[in-house]
Every structure is written in structure tokens, then in C-alpha cells.
Amino acid sequence: MFVNELSKYEFQPGIRKVLNTIILNNFNNVSTSVADERNNVTDRIKALKERISRARDMFLADKIDEDDFRDIKNRYKKELEELEEKLLAMKSNPENEIEKKLALALNAVTNIADRYKSANLIDKRAIVGSIFPEKLVFDGTVFRTAKINSFAKYIFLIKREIGGKKEGIKI
């Protein structure tokens, strides 16, 4: 019965291309906003460095005293360090790896019921835990859980929607 339940969250290889396209399009929409944010952070870093440079020039020209210069420098330095950390974190998530990671995820879901049947105990637990992150209860006829992995939930919804509309594709 559990293998039958798992089959609700799997898809056949023919649907893989559709899911791949949908997910990549959504990722590209999100990554565009991340790129915009990265550009904003980079621009703000440049502006802060320019302000520190102007303050240094004013200090050297005796237009501001040493205490004012240190105050300006310390205020901007703190924000500058925070922005540089933020920019580093943004760069540490390379977007070009999405296709590899997506291929791995889609491979894991393709025919998951068959994978479960042939898996050892540790792998079976990993499969169950990845789809049902919270307690899974079987009352003798149906399985219940408070939460399903969002990826699995959307695959189930897509499968149900396409299943009723597309002919010739086994889902």
C-alpha cells in the first residue's frame, strides 16, 4: 500500500522535460531579481567607498578634523563590511549549477516507487523522510501526514493536472 502511495508522487520520464522547463523558467525569474539585488549591493559598496575617499580628501585638505574623519570612516566601514559579506554570500550560490541539481532532483523522483522497493532500509527511510518530513500515520486504509515536501506536492499537482488533459503521455 505504501508503494502505491509513493507512486502518486512520481512521474514517468516523458514528463521530466516539462517539469525541467517549468522549474528552470521559475528559477530564471527569481535569479533575475537576485542579480538585481547583487547589482544594488555592488553599487552601494562603490558609493560607500567613494564617500570614504571624499572624507579622506576633505581631511587631507583640512576641511574636517581627525575626529570627524574617523567618525565618517567608522560609520561607512561597518556598513561596507556588512554589504561585502552579503555580496560574498550571494556569489557563493552559483546559479549555473541549477541544471545539475535539478537533474539530480528529477532523477530521484522518477519512478520513486520502484526505487523504494529495491532500496535498503537506510535508503527507504531517506525516501520517506524526503517526501514526508513530518510524522506519517497509516490507519489501515489511508496515509496521513501534517506536511508533505513542497517539491513532491507540486509534482503530485502537476501530474494530476496534466493527467486529465494530455493524451498519449503516460503519467
C-alpha positions as CSV (number, residue, x, y, z in Angstrom):
1,M,0.0,0.0,0.0
2,F,2.9,2.4,0.8
3,V,4.5,1.8,-2.6
4,N,1.1,2.6,-4.2
5,E,1.1,5.8,-2.1
6,L,4.6,6.7,-3.3
7,S,3.5,6.3,-6.9
8,K,1.3,9.4,-6.5
9,Y,4.5,11.5,-6.2
10,E,6.4,10.1,-9.1
11,F,6.3,10.8,-12.7
12,Q,7.3,9.0,-15.8
13,P,10.4,10.1,-17.8
14,G,8.2,11.8,-20.5
15,I,7.1,14.4,-18.0
16,R,10.6,15.2,-17.0
17,K,11.2,17.7,-19.8
18,V,8.0,19.6,-18.9
19,L,9.0,19.8,-15.2
20,N,12.5,20.8,-16.1
21,T,11.3,23.7,-18.3
22,I,8.8,24.9,-15.7
23,I,11.4,24.8,-12.9
24,L,14.1,26.5,-14.9
25,N,11.7,29.3,-16.0
26,N,10.8,29.9,-12.4
27,F,14.4,29.8,-11.3
28,N,15.4,32.3,-14.0
29,N,12.7,34.7,-12.9
30,V,13.9,34.5,-9.3
31,S,17.6,34.7,-10.3
32,T,16.9,37.9,-12.2
33,S,15.8,39.6,-9.0
34,V,18.8,38.2,-7.2
35,A,21.1,39.6,-9.9
36,D,19.3,43.0,-9.5
37,E,19.9,42.8,-5.8
38,R,23.5,41.9,-6.3
39,N,23.9,45.0,-8.6
40,N,22.3,47.2,-6.0
41,V,24.7,45.9,-3.3
42,T,27.6,46.4,-5.6
43,D,26.5,50.0,-6.4
44,R,26.1,50.7,-2.7
45,I,29.6,49.4,-2.0
46,K,31.0,51.7,-4.6
47,A,29.1,54.6,-3.2
48,L,30.4,54.0,0.3
49,K,34.0,53.6,-0.9
50,E,33.6,56.9,-2.7
51,R,32.3,58.7,0.4
52,I,35.2,57.4,2.5
53,S,37.6,58.6,-0.2
54,R,35.9,62.0,-0.3
55,A,36.1,62.2,3.5
56,R,39.8,61.3,3.3
57,D,40.3,64.1,0.7
58,M,38.5,66.6,3.0
59,F,40.6,65.5,5.9
60,L,43.8,65.9,3.9
61,A,42.7,69.4,2.8
62,D,42.0,70.3,6.4
63,K,38.3,70.8,5.8
64,I,37.3,68.4,8.5
65,D,39.2,67.4,11.7
66,E,40.5,64.0,12.6
67,D,37.6,63.0,14.9
68,D,35.0,63.8,12.2
69,F,37.0,61.8,9.6
70,R,37.3,58.8,12.0
71,D,33.5,59.0,12.7
72,I,32.7,59.1,9.0
73,K,35.1,56.3,8.2
74,N,33.9,54.0,11.0
75,R,30.2,54.6,10.2
76,Y,30.7,53.7,6.5
77,K,33.2,51.0,7.2
78,K,30.7,49.0,9.2
79,E,28.1,49.2,6.5
80,L,30.7,48.4,3.9
81,E,31.8,45.2,5.7
82,E,28.1,44.1,6.0
83,L,27.5,44.7,2.3
84,E,30.6,42.9,1.3
85,E,29.6,39.9,3.4
86,K,26.2,40.0,1.8
87,L,27.7,40.1,-1.7
88,L,30.1,37.2,-0.9
89,A,27.1,35.1,0.2
90,M,25.2,36.0,-3.0
91,K,28.2,34.9,-5.1
92,S,28.7,31.6,-3.2
93,N,25.4,30.3,-4.7
94,P,26.4,29.8,-8.3
95,E,23.3,29.8,-10.5
96,N,25.0,27.8,-13.2
97,E,24.8,24.6,-11.0
98,I,21.0,24.7,-11.0
99,E,20.7,22.4,-14.1
100,K,22.9,19.8,-12.4
101,K,21.0,20.0,-9.2
102,L,17.7,19.9,-11.0
103,A,18.7,16.8,-12.9
104,L,19.6,15.1,-9.7
105,A,16.3,16.0,-8.1
106,L,14.3,14.9,-11.1
107,N,16.2,11.6,-11.3
108,A,15.4,11.0,-7.6
109,V,11.7,11.4,-8.2
110,T,11.5,9.5,-11.5
111,N,10.0,6.0,-10.6
112,I,10.4,6.6,-6.9
113,A,8.1,3.7,-6.0
114,D,10.4,1.3,-7.8
115,R,13.4,2.8,-6.1
116,Y,11.8,2.4,-2.8
117,K,11.0,-1.3,-3.4
118,S,14.6,-2.1,-4.3
119,A,16.2,0.2,-1.6
120,N,17.9,-0.9,1.6
121,L,16.4,0.2,5.0
122,I,18.5,3.4,5.3
123,D,17.6,4.5,1.7
124,K,13.9,3.7,2.4
125,R,14.0,5.9,5.4
126,A,15.7,8.7,3.4
127,I,13.0,8.4,0.7
128,V,10.1,8.5,3.2
129,G,11.8,11.4,5.1
130,S,12.4,13.5,2.0
131,I,8.7,13.3,0.9
132,F,7.1,13.2,4.3
133,P,9.2,15.5,6.6
134,E,6.8,15.2,9.5
135,K,5.1,12.2,11.1
136,L,3.5,9.8,8.7
137,V,0.5,7.9,10.0
138,F,-1.2,4.8,8.5
139,D,-4.6,4.0,9.9
140,G,-5.0,0.7,7.9
141,T,-6.6,2.3,4.8
142,V,-5.0,5.7,4.2
143,F,-1.8,7.5,4.9
144,R,-1.9,10.9,6.7
145,T,0.7,13.5,7.4
146,A,0.7,17.1,8.6
147,K,3.2,18.1,5.9
148,I,4.4,16.9,2.5
149,N,7.6,18.1,0.9
150,S,6.7,21.1,-1.4
151,F,8.5,19.6,-4.4
152,A,6.6,16.3,-4.1
153,K,3.3,18.2,-3.5
154,Y,3.8,20.2,-6.7
155,I,4.7,17.1,-8.7
156,F,1.5,15.5,-7.5
157,L,-0.5,18.6,-8.5
158,I,1.2,18.8,-11.9
159,K,0.7,15.1,-12.5
160,R,-3.0,15.4,-11.6
161,E,-3.5,18.4,-13.9
162,I,-1.6,17.0,-16.9
163,G,-3.1,13.5,-16.4
164,G,-6.6,14.7,-17.2
165,K,-5.6,16.9,-20.2
166,K,-2.7,15.2,-22.1
167,E,-3.3,12.1,-24.1
168,G,-0.5,9.9,-25.2
169,I,1.7,10.7,-22.2
170,K,1.8,8.1,-19.5
171,I,1.9,9.8,-16.1
